[in-house]
Every structure is written in structure tokens, then in C-alpha cells.
């Protein structure tokens, strides 16, 4: 497989904070946030849990979570196709 960026879509909500450092300098602290794959999976899981009867074949909660990541992976794949 490719590097981590290719596998998880990179950070979904990166941010940085600037604060005063030593002797009047500025320090930048960066936060990567969750991966885009996790964000997509969370959104898919919300939809899956909103309509549990539609996912009765997914074995319990673990099955529904696995299905959410399948949707997330499909969304990441589609992003690649859309950029070619």
C-alpha cells in the first residue's frame, strides 16, 4: 500500500496555534486532527445508526462500524478517481 496520507486521506481538520515564545519569538504548534478516513467513517456510521433496520445484516455494532469504514474507503477511492 501507499503511505499513510494515501491510506487515510490525510488530516480532516488540521490547525495551528501561534503563541509567544522565548525572548519575543513566536512558537507555532500544529495539530493534525483526525484523518479524513475517520471523519468519513463517522459520518457514514451516523447514517447507518439512523436507519438500523437497513443494516440488520451487519452483525451487531462491530459489523456496522466495519460497514462505515467500507463506505469511508469507497469515498477516499472516489476522490482519487475524481482527481485523475
Backbone torsions as a table, in degrees:
resi	resn	phi	psi	omega
1	UNK	NA	169.0	-179.9
2	UNK	-78.9	-168.7	179.5
3	UNK	-73.8	174.3	-175.1
4	UNK	-56.8	-39.4	179.7
5	UNK	-57.1	-45.7	-178.9
6	UNK	-67.4	-32.6	-176.4
7	UNK	-76.9	-36.6	-174.2
8	UNK	-115.8	5.0	177.1
9	UNK	81.3	0.1	-178.2
10	UNK	82.2	-175.8	-177.0
11	UNK	-72.1	140.7	179.0
12	UNK	-85.1	-37.6	-175.9
13	UNK	-135.3	63.2	179.2
14	UNK	-68.6	149.7	176.7
15	UNK	-153.4	166.2	175.4
16	UNK	-142.8	152.3	179.7
17	UNK	-126.1	133.7	178.0
18	UNK	-105.7	133.5	178.8
19	UNK	-139.5	160.0	179.7
20	UNK	-63.6	137.8	176.2
21	UNK	-108.6	-163.0	179.9
22	UNK	-70.4	144.6	173.3
23	UNK	52.7	41.7	175.1
24	UNK	80.3	2.0	178.8
25	UNK	-78.2	171.5	177.8
26	UNK	-115.4	140.2	179.2
27	UNK	-115.9	132.0	178.1
28	UNK	-108.2	125.4	177.5
29	UNK	-111.1	125.2	-178.0
30	UNK	-106.7	142.8	176.5
31	UNK	-124.1	127.5	-178.4
32	UNK	-76.5	-32.2	-176.0
33	UNK	77.0	-172.2	-179.9
34	UNK	-75.8	163.3	177.4
35	UNK	-77.2	156.7	177.1
36	UNK	-62.5	-34.7	177.8
37	UNK	-61.0	-45.0	178.0
38	UNK	-64.3	-38.8	178.1
39	UNK	-62.4	-49.3	178.2
40	UNK	-58.7	-43.5	-179.1
41	UNK	-63.6	-40.2	178.0
42	UNK	-62.7	-40.7	178.1
43	UNK	-66.6	-41.8	177.7
44	UNK	-63.9	-41.6	-179.3
45	UNK	-63.0	-37.6	177.3
46	UNK	-60.0	-42.1	177.5
47	UNK	-67.5	-40.9	179.5
48	UNK	-62.1	-44.1	-178.9
49	UNK	-72.3	-23.1	177.2
50	UNK	-72.5	-24.0	-179.6
51	UNK	-130.1	63.7	-173.6
52	UNK	-60.6	-28.7	-179.8
53	UNK	-64.0	-30.3	179.3
54	UNK	-69.6	-17.3	-176.0
55	UNK	-120.4	30.5	-179.3
56	UNK	-60.8	-28.2	179.8
57	UNK	-73.2	-18.6	177.1
58	UNK	-77.8	119.2	-171.6
59	UNK	-67.9	99.8	176.7
60	UNK	64.5	-167.8	-177.9
61	UNK	-64.6	-40.6	179.8
62	UNK	-59.3	-38.6	178.1
63	UNK	-65.8	-37.8	178.5
64	UNK	-68.6	-39.1	177.3
65	UNK	-64.4	-43.7	177.7
66	UNK	-59.2	-41.1	178.4
67	UNK	-63.6	-39.3	179.1
68	UNK	-60.8	-41.0	178.4
69	UNK	-71.0	-28.8	173.8
70	UNK	-63.6	-42.6	176.4
71	UNK	-63.6	-42.7	179.6
72	UNK	-60.3	-44.4	179.2
73	UNK	-63.4	-37.9	177.5
74	UNK	-65.6	-37.9	178.5
75	UNK	-66.5	-41.4	177.6
76	UNK	-63.4	-40.9	178.8
77	UNK	-63.2	-42.6	179.7
78	UNK	-63.6	-34.9	176.4
79	UNK	-60.9	-39.7	178.8
80	UNK	-65.0	-43.8	179.6
81	UNK	-62.5	-40.0	-179.1
82	UNK	-68.1	-19.0	-177.9
83	UNK	-100.6	2.3	-179.2
84	UNK	-86.4	NA	NA
